[in-house]
Amino acid sequence: MHVMLAPFSLITRALPRTKWHQEPLDTEVVEHGDRGLPSVIPGGSPFSYCNVSQGTDLFNISSITLWPQPLYINDDFIITVYGELSKNITANSTMNLWLDCGSHCEEYGAEPGSGEGDSIEFCDVTDVQQPNKRQGCPMEKGGAILSYEFFVWDMFLHQPLWYNFTFDMRTKEGERMFCVTSEVCLKWHNEDKNKHYPGGPYPYCEWPR
């Protein structure tokens, strides 16, 4: 299943789904493992833990991969999260998405931390594989591989910019499975298209940022 990444009004317009309303997530990167987490998530992806992440979160991540890298506007891509669940997870969990200006708010003329979010049914967008167990949701305690197929849709994400994405996975009871964030440069593979957006450093950003 492909999910098309669309921006929020911070950049162009809101996602074509029902918005969820909450305070912006504090997505400061965990740098020193002071919450029982490694400072770097293995796998070579640009993802980091959110500041709200804890070593006690229900899904213990062993690695995250992102393919392809670098990623461009109009690309399909796959995120794969490897890890282990500390308990069974019932249906009706959610993927809470958040898009903001990250460390580039001043350049965009945006209020630091401002952004918009959306909530999607976790099982609708997650391919779940568990060794020696039934596939899909609900998930059982133990090892699991979670895969996501996305598409950077140029109808919405068309301007070369740094985009800061946060994925916060919650159970229906509100317990956090995991939260990761990534600030990345998205631009056109064709440099001629990037030149249509002069001014500022935006067309010249480099992957991941």
Backbone as CSV, one residue per row, in Angstrom:
resi,resn,N_x,N_y,N_z,CA_x,CA_y,CA_z,C_x,C_y,C_z
1,MET,0.840,-1.193,0.000,0.000,0.000,0.000,0.875,1.242,0.000
2,HIS,0.624,2.170,-0.910,1.365,3.409,-0.976,0.634,4.511,-0.212
3,VAL,1.380,5.276,0.535,0.842,6.442,1.195,1.546,7.650,0.602
4,MET,0.781,8.641,0.132,1.371,9.800,-0.512,1.634,10.879,0.519
5,LEU,2.895,11.260,0.655,3.255,12.300,1.590,2.847,13.649,1.034
6,ALA,1.957,14.314,1.747,1.527,15.650,1.351,1.897,16.612,2.464
7,PRO,2.217,17.861,2.144,2.617,18.806,3.170,1.423,19.408,3.882
8,PHE,1.724,20.158,4.922,0.712,20.852,5.669,0.763,22.331,5.307
9,SER,-0.128,23.148,5.876,-0.190,24.550,5.496,1.098,25.286,5.821
10,LEU,1.941,24.692,6.680,3.246,25.291,6.938,4.005,25.482,5.634
11,ILE,3.844,24.543,4.721,4.561,24.612,3.454,3.618,25.018,2.330
12,THR,2.544,24.242,2.103,1.615,24.609,1.034,0.165,24.447,1.455
13,ARG,-0.250,23.240,1.847,-1.633,23.015,2.216,-1.696,21.799,3.120
14,ALA,-2.871,21.517,3.699,-2.983,20.430,4.668,-3.129,19.084,3.984
15,LEU,-2.783,18.041,4.738,-3.013,16.683,4.261,-4.491,16.472,3.988
16,PRO,-4.843,15.677,2.955,-6.248,15.449,2.637,-6.874,14.394,3.536
17,ARG,-6.765,14.592,4.841,-7.361,13.704,5.826,-7.865,14.558,6.971
18,THR,-8.572,13.956,7.909,-9.037,14.697,9.075,-7.859,15.014,9.982
19,LYS,-7.732,16.263,10.368,-6.620,16.660,11.216,-6.838,16.170,12.636
20,TRP,-5.739,15.908,13.321,-5.830,15.644,14.743,-5.206,16.836,15.447
21,HIS,-5.788,17.241,16.559,-5.383,18.467,17.221,-4.697,18.140,18.536
22,GLN,-3.450,18.583,18.664,-2.708,18.386,19.894,-1.575,19.393,19.898
23,GLU,-0.899,19.505,21.030,0.272,20.358,21.083,1.359,19.738,20.218
24,PRO,2.208,20.574,19.592,3.291,20.033,18.777,4.166,19.094,19.589
25,LEU,4.593,18.014,18.959,5.495,17.086,19.614,6.840,17.745,19.833
26,ASP,7.464,17.469,20.959,8.826,17.931,21.186,9.741,16.909,20.536
27,THR,10.310,17.262,19.402,11.056,16.286,18.609,12.565,16.477,18.701
28,GLU,13.027,17.092,19.760,14.468,17.246,19.949,15.134,15.872,19.961
29,VAL,16.236,15.762,19.238,16.908,14.473,19.112,17.520,14.067,20.449
30,VAL,17.373,12.807,20.806,18.017,12.276,22.000,19.491,12.085,21.669
31,GLU,20.372,12.818,22.347,21.772,12.823,21.958,22.669,11.981,22.843
32,HIS,22.288,11.747,24.080,23.219,11.120,24.998,22.692,9.820,25.601
33,GLY,21.617,9.289,25.041,21.105,8.031,25.564,20.629,8.151,26.996
34,ASP,20.245,9.363,27.430,19.860,9.565,28.823,18.472,9.037,29.122
35,ARG,17.805,8.489,28.138,16.493,7.891,28.346,16.532,6.391,28.062
36,GLY,17.696,5.814,28.181,17.842,4.393,27.923,17.825,4.042,26.461
37,LEU,18.167,5.017,25.597,18.151,4.809,24.152,19.517,5.137,23.566
38,PRO,19.900,4.451,22.484,21.170,4.792,21.826,21.077,6.159,21.168
39,SER,22.198,6.845,21.040,22.193,8.165,20.426,21.971,8.095,18.924
40,VAL,22.257,6.940,18.315,22.046,6.734,16.882,21.256,5.452,16.680
41,ILE,20.223,5.520,15.834,19.465,4.316,15.499,20.204,3.601,14.374
42,PRO,20.615,2.342,14.563,21.323,1.609,13.506,20.480,1.480,12.236
43,GLY,21.154,1.295,11.104,20.466,1.064,9.844,20.815,2.062,8.754
44,GLY,21.481,3.170,9.132,21.918,4.124,8.128,20.842,5.053,7.604
45,SER,19.699,5.150,8.284,18.634,6.059,7.852,18.833,7.420,8.516
46,PRO,18.137,8.457,8.056,18.231,9.773,8.716,17.333,9.910,9.939
47,PHE,16.694,8.832,10.391,15.773,8.906,11.520,16.511,8.934,12.855
48,SER,15.951,9.703,13.782,16.421,9.769,15.162,15.228,9.590,16.085
49,TYR,15.504,9.281,17.352,14.424,9.226,18.333,13.912,10.630,18.627
50,CYS,12.621,10.718,18.955,12.043,11.977,19.407,12.463,12.240,20.852
51,ASN,12.343,13.470,21.280,12.668,13.778,22.656,11.702,13.096,23.628
52,VAL,10.500,12.788,23.149,9.521,12.118,24.010,9.766,10.615,24.104
53,SER,10.683,10.094,23.275,10.952,8.644,23.283,11.574,8.221,24.606
54,GLN,11.234,6.995,25.010,11.765,6.415,26.241,12.199,4.983,25.984
55,GLY,13.130,4.519,26.783,13.554,3.128,26.680,12.452,2.156,27.023
56,THR,11.402,2.657,27.665,10.272,1.807,28.053,9.155,1.783,27.003
57,ASP,9.346,2.470,25.863,8.328,2.419,24.810,8.114,0.971,24.376
58,LEU,6.922,0.669,23.900,6.521,-0.730,23.685,7.265,-1.429,22.564
59,PHE,7.766,-0.668,21.574,8.504,-1.289,20.472,9.966,-0.885,20.574
60,ASN,10.808,-1.855,20.888,12.237,-1.614,21.030,12.887,-1.723,19.652
61,ILE,13.285,-0.597,19.077,13.839,-0.575,17.722,15.276,-1.086,17.724
62,SER,15.542,-2.030,16.838,16.926,-2.484,16.659,17.586,-1.793,15.484
63,SER,16.802,-1.468,14.438,17.344,-0.706,13.307,16.203,-0.182,12.439
64,ILE,16.510,0.856,11.654,15.578,1.410,10.670,16.338,1.590,9.359
65,THR,15.731,1.151,8.265,16.321,1.384,6.957,15.376,2.232,6.110
66,LEU,15.970,3.008,5.223,15.214,3.821,4.275,15.798,3.581,2.895
67,TRP,14.940,3.233,1.947,15.384,2.995,0.575,14.432,3.687,-0.385
68,PRO,14.937,4.419,-1.381,16.354,4.676,-1.673,16.854,5.885,-0.894
69,GLN,18.145,6.091,-0.943,18.788,7.289,-0.435,19.832,7.738,-1.449
70,PRO,19.896,9.009,-1.794,18.988,10.079,-1.370,17.601,9.907,-1.966
71,LEU,16.659,10.587,-1.391,15.258,10.538,-1.817,14.913,11.851,-2.495
72,TYR,14.164,11.759,-3.607,13.802,12.954,-4.360,12.279,13.078,-4.471
73,ILE,11.840,14.276,-4.836,10.429,14.502,-5.109,9.993,13.586,-6.256
74,ASN,8.834,12.980,-6.107,8.251,12.023,-7.066,8.841,10.623,-6.963
75,ASP,9.539,10.330,-5.884,10.102,8.998,-5.659,9.170,8.141,-4.809
76,ASP,9.132,6.850,-5.102,8.602,5.865,-4.163,9.707,5.552,-3.165
77,PHE,9.334,5.252,-1.925,10.361,4.829,-0.979,9.767,3.913,0.083
78,ILE,10.638,3.179,0.728,10.230,2.193,1.729,10.989,2.434,3.026
79,ILE,10.252,2.506,4.122,10.832,2.566,5.462,10.589,1.207,6.123
80,THR,11.633,0.611,6.672,11.498,-0.667,7.360,12.059,-0.539,8.769
81,VAL,11.235,-0.890,9.745,11.610,-0.763,11.153,11.687,-2.166,11.752
82,TYR,12.837,-2.508,12.289,13.065,-3.819,12.896,13.112,-3.657,14.410
83,GLY,12.492,-4.587,15.125,12.527,-4.479,16.571,11.707,-5.545,17.261
84,GLU,11.356,-5.264,18.508,10.639,-6.250,19.323,9.597,-5.558,20.188
85,LEU,8.417,-6.135,20.199,7.324,-5.632,21.029,7.391,-6.245,22.419
86,SER,7.158,-5.414,23.424,7.206,-5.910,24.799,5.871,-6.470,25.270
87,LYS,4.800,-6.298,24.451,3.482,-6.817,24.806,2.639,-6.953,23.551
88,ASN,1.535,-7.658,23.639,0.600,-7.744,22.527,-0.013,-6.371,22.261
89,ILE,-0.257,-6.072,20.989,-0.851,-4.797,20.598,-2.186,-5.070,19.922
90,THR,-3.239,-4.512,20.463,-4.569,-4.728,19.902,-4.778,-3.854,18.664
91,ALA,-5.901,-4.039,18.004,-6.227,-3.243,16.819,-6.520,-1.798,17.220
92,ASN,-6.718,-0.951,16.204,-7.067,0.462,16.369,-5.933,1.321,16.924
93,SER,-4.697,0.883,16.676,-3.567,1.745,16.990,-3.475,2.834,15.923
94,THR,-2.699,3.885,16.190,-2.614,4.998,15.251,-1.169,5.358,14.920
95,MET,-0.993,5.868,13.704,0.249,6.528,13.307,-0.048,8.020,13.309
96,ASN,0.570,8.754,14.220,0.386,10.198,14.296,1.534,10.873,13.564
97,LEU,1.203,11.639,12.545,2.200,12.302,11.722,2.278,13.777,12.083
98,TRP,3.477,14.324,12.020,3.663,15.736,12.295,4.696,16.282,11.326
99,LEU,4.410,17.426,10.722,5.347,18.088,9.826,5.574,19.500,10.328
100,ASP,6.837,19.871,10.501,7.140,21.237,10.908,8.411,21.712,10.222
101,CYS,8.855,22.905,10.619,9.989,23.537,9.947,11.323,23.143,10.546
102,GLY,11.321,22.297,11.581,12.567,21.802,12.134,13.505,22.911,12.550
103,SER,14.754,22.820,12.107,15.763,23.810,12.473,15.819,24.966,11.483
104,HIS,14.842,25.024,10.550,14.863,26.057,9.508,13.685,27.024,9.607
105,CYS,13.071,27.104,10.781,11.890,27.969,10.939,12.192,29.430,10.620
106,GLU,13.328,29.913,11.098,13.662,31.318,10.875,13.791,31.629,9.382
107,GLU,14.405,30.701,8.642,14.557,30.898,7.201,13.206,30.945,6.506
108,TYR,12.228,30.159,7.001,10.909,30.104,6.379,9.976,31.193,6.891
109,GLY,10.429,31.944,7.903,9.559,32.949,8.484,8.425,32.340,9.284
110,ALA,8.680,31.156,9.857,7.649,30.442,10.620,7.996,30.445,12.103
111,GLU,6.971,30.347,12.934,7.159,30.262,14.374,7.827,28.944,14.722
112,PRO,8.908,28.939,15.512,9.566,27.677,15.890,8.581,26.689,16.497
113,GLY,8.609,25.469,16.021,7.710,24.433,16.517,6.354,24.414,15.874
114,SER,6.072,25.408,15.018,4.757,25.425,14.374,4.675,24.360,13.308
115,GLY,3.519,23.812,13.133,3.318,22.764,12.143,1.906,22.234,12.237
116,GLU,1.651,21.165,11.526,0.336,20.529,11.554,0.501,19.023,11.528
117,GLY,-0.533,18.324,11.977,-0.449,16.881,12.071,-1.682,16.172,11.565
118,ASP,-1.574,14.864,11.529,-2.635,14.016,11.029,-2.535,12.664,11.719
119,SER,-3.637,11.980,11.868,-3.651,10.649,12.474,-4.219,9.644,11.486
120,ILE,-3.506,8.538,11.313,-3.890,7.496,10.364,-3.964,6.163,11.097
121,GLU,-4.893,5.331,10.708,-4.998,3.993,11.295,-3.697,3.236,11.043
122,PHE,-3.047,2.816,12.116,-1.744,2.158,12.039,-1.761,0.946,11.109
123,CYS,-2.766,0.103,11.262,-2.807,-1.144,10.491,-3.132,-0.918,9.015
124,ASP,-3.690,0.242,8.682,-3.994,0.541,7.285,-2.739,0.843,6.481
125,VAL,-1.689,1.289,7.141,-0.484,1.728,6.425,0.759,0.905,6.775
126,THR,0.627,-0.063,7.690,1.780,-0.824,8.153,1.695,-2.277,7.701
127,ASP,2.754,-2.737,7.031,2.886,-4.154,6.714,3.650,-4.800,7.869
128,VAL,3.003,-5.704,8.591,3.582,-6.304,9.792,3.983,-7.748,9.505
129,GLN,5.235,-8.071,9.801,5.716,-9.441,9.685,6.293,-9.860,11.034
130,GLN,5.839,-11.014,11.507,6.348,-11.562,12.760,6.700,-13.029,12.552
131,PRO,7.949,-13.401,12.822,8.374,-14.785,12.624,7.512,-15.772,13.398
132,ASN,7.077,-16.820,12.693,6.294,-17.903,13.309,4.967,-17.439,13.887
133,LYS,4.483,-16.274,13.421,3.201,-15.770,13.892,2.380,-15.327,12.695
134,ARG,1.078,-15.119,12.909,0.234,-14.597,11.848,0.717,-13.197,11.475
135,GLN,0.582,-12.861,10.195,1.032,-11.556,9.736,-0.083,-10.525,9.896
136,GLY,0.311,-9.252,9.950,-0.669,-8.186,10.070,-1.070,-7.914,11.506
137,CYS,-2.154,-7.177,11.671,-2.648,-6.793,12.991,-3.769,-7.732,13.432
138,PRO,-3.971,-7.868,14.759,-3.190,-7.276,15.836,-1.809,-7.926,15.952
139,MET,-0.878,-7.232,16.584,0.486,-7.724,16.719,0.672,-8.415,18.069
140,GLU,1.587,-9.369,18.067,1.864,-10.122,19.278,3.227,-9.753,19.850
141,LYS,3.388,-9.988,21.120,4.665,-9.758,21.787,5.763,-10.541,21.082
142,GLY,6.922,-9.894,20.908,8.044,-10.569,20.252,8.576,-9.763,19.076
143,GLY,9.461,-10.390,18.309,10.090,-9.721,17.184,9.104,-9.350,16.091
144,ALA,9.357,-8.221,15.413,8.474,-7.779,14.344,9.247,-6.904,13.366
145,ILE,8.814,-6.949,12.114,9.332,-6.071,11.073,8.155,-5.255,10.564
146,LEU,8.264,-3.939,10.640,7.202,-3.035,10.221,7.666,-2.299,8.968
147,SER,6.891,-2.409,7.897,7.286,-1.792,6.631,6.236,-0.789,6.166
148,TYR,6.729,0.285,5.532,5.864,1.358,5.038,6.294,1.745,3.635
149,GLU,5.339,1.808,2.722,5.608,2.267,1.370,4.979,3.641,1.193
150,PHE,5.805,4.611,0.826,5.346,5.978,0.655,5.702,6.495,-0.734
151,PHE,5.092,7.605,-1.084,5.380,8.267,-2.352,5.441,9.767,-2.103
152,VAL,6.510,10.408,-2.543,6.645,11.859,-2.401,5.914,12.501,-3.575
153,TRP,4.701,12.917,-3.342,3.800,13.352,-4.407,4.084,14.802,-4.767
154,ASP,4.480,15.031,-6.019,4.852,16.382,-6.434,3.661,17.324,-6.521
155,MET,2.457,16.798,-6.484,1.283,17.665,-6.496,1.260,18.548,-5.248
156,PHE,1.894,18.051,-4.176,1.923,18.775,-2.918,3.348,19.159,-2.512
157,LEU,4.244,18.178,-2.481,5.636,18.451,-2.120,6.414,18.731,-3.397
158,HIS,6.422,19.968,-3.821,7.055,20.288,-5.095,8.209,21.266,-4.963
159,GLN,8.306,21.939,-3.823,9.367,22.935,-3.663,10.548,22.342,-2.907
160,PRO,11.769,22.535,-3.412,12.954,22.045,-2.689,13.063,22.737,-1.334
161,LEU,13.001,21.949,-0.270,13.036,22.488,1.090,13.575,21.435,2.043
162,TRP,13.924,21.879,3.254,14.138,20.953,4.354,12.780,20.713,5.008
163,TYR,12.415,19.471,5.139,11.147,19.078,5.757,11.463,18.243,7.000
164,ASN,10.772,18.516,8.085,10.974,17.765,9.319,9.727,16.927,9.612
165,PHE,9.866,15.615,9.496,8.757,14.688,9.680,8.903,13.934,10.996
166,THR,7.784,13.743,11.688,7.763,12.945,12.909,6.665,11.898,12.809
167,PHE,7.003,10.668,13.194,6.062,9.546,13.192,5.951,9.038,14.624
168,ASP,4.775,9.201,15.214,4.544,8.804,16.603,3.478,7.717,16.617
169,MET,3.880,6.488,16.946,2.973,5.337,16.911,2.391,5.079,18.294
170,ARG,1.064,5.031,18.368,0.388,4.843,19.654,-0.613,3.702,19.589
171,THR,-0.797,3.028,20.722,-1.862,2.035,20.835,-3.195,2.765,21.010
172,LYS,-4.300,2.035,20.914,-5.605,2.679,21.091,-5.766,3.231,22.501
173,GLU,-4.974,2.691,23.453,-5.028,3.194,24.824,-4.120,4.413,25.015
174,GLY,-3.373,4.774,23.970,-2.506,5.940,24.053,-1.078,5.645,24.442
175,GLU,-0.730,4.367,24.650,0.651,4.035,24.971,1.521,4.185,23.719
176,ARG,2.730,4.691,23.906,3.615,4.900,22.766,4.335,3.605,22.403
177,MET,4.239,3.216,21.117,5.049,2.103,20.616,6.446,2.602,20.299
178,PHE,6.530,3.672,19.492,7.811,4.335,19.253,7.545,5.673,18.579
179,CYS,8.530,6.537,18.636,8.448,7.845,17.984,9.802,8.139,17.356
180,VAL,9.796,8.450,16.063,11.033,8.810,15.371,10.800,10.076,14.554
181,THR,11.880,10.789,14.297,11.786,12.040,13.559,12.951,12.144,12.586
182,SER,12.748,12.916,11.530,13.796,13.058,10.519,13.649,14.388,9.798
183,GLU,14.723,15.166,9.778,14.748,16.395,9.001,15.556,16.128,7.739
184,VAL,14.902,16.241,6.590,15.553,15.866,5.336,15.360,16.932,4.269
185,CYS,16.290,16.964,3.351,16.191,17.815,2.173,15.498,17.029,1.072
186,LEU,14.384,17.556,0.590,13.704,16.962,-0.554,13.769,17.943,-1.713
187,LYS,14.282,17.495,-2.833,14.357,18.345,-4.018,14.192,17.471,-5.253
188,TRP,14.187,18.112,-6.409,14.027,17.394,-7.666,15.333,16.736,-8.081
189,HIS,15.214,15.562,-8.673,16.398,14.902,-9.223,16.956,15.719,-10.381
190,ASN,16.063,16.336,-11.142,16.439,17.195,-12.263,16.804,18.581,-11.726
191,GLU,18.077,18.942,-11.801,18.519,20.212,-11.246,17.879,21.413,-11.927
192,ASP,17.457,21.246,-13.174,16.794,22.353,-13.867,15.500,22.741,-13.163
193,LYS,14.791,21.748,-12.603,13.565,22.046,-11.872,13.874,22.771,-10.568
194,ASN,14.959,22.393,-9.916,15.328,23.067,-8.674,15.612,24.544,-8.907
195,LYS,16.134,24.875,-10.084,16.486,26.262,-10.387,15.259,27.153,-10.563
196,HIS,14.072,26.540,-10.642,12.851,27.331,-10.738,12.474,27.944,-9.390
197,TYR,13.204,27.589,-8.333,12.901,28.077,-6.983,14.107,28.836,-6.447
198,PRO,14.414,29.995,-7.025,15.578,30.765,-6.567,15.304,31.436,-5.227
199,GLY,16.374,31.885,-4.620,16.242,32.593,-3.351,16.427,31.661,-2.181
200,GLY,17.259,32.085,-1.226,17.498,31.244,-0.059,18.305,30.022,-0.433
201,PRO,18.595,29.185,0.556,19.412,27.992,0.310,18.592,26.786,-0.137
202,TYR,17.274,26.954,-0.275,16.402,25.803,-0.460,16.769,24.928,-1.656
203,PRO,16.966,25.478,-2.869,17.243,24.605,-4.004,18.590,23.906,-3.902
204,TYR,19.420,24.350,-2.939,20.781,23.834,-2.868,21.011,22.976,-1.630
205,CYS,19.925,22.608,-0.946,20.089,21.737,0.206,20.583,20.366,-0.242
206,GLU,21.215,19.655,0.647,21.762,18.343,0.317,21.167,17.290,1.238
207,TRP,21.000,16.087,0.728,20.465,14.978,1.506,21.477,14.571,2.570
208,PRO,20.975,14.272,3.799,19.583,14.429,4.216,19.247,15.847,4.637
209,ARG,20.280,16.637,5.023,20.020,18.044,5.378,21.342,18.800,5.402
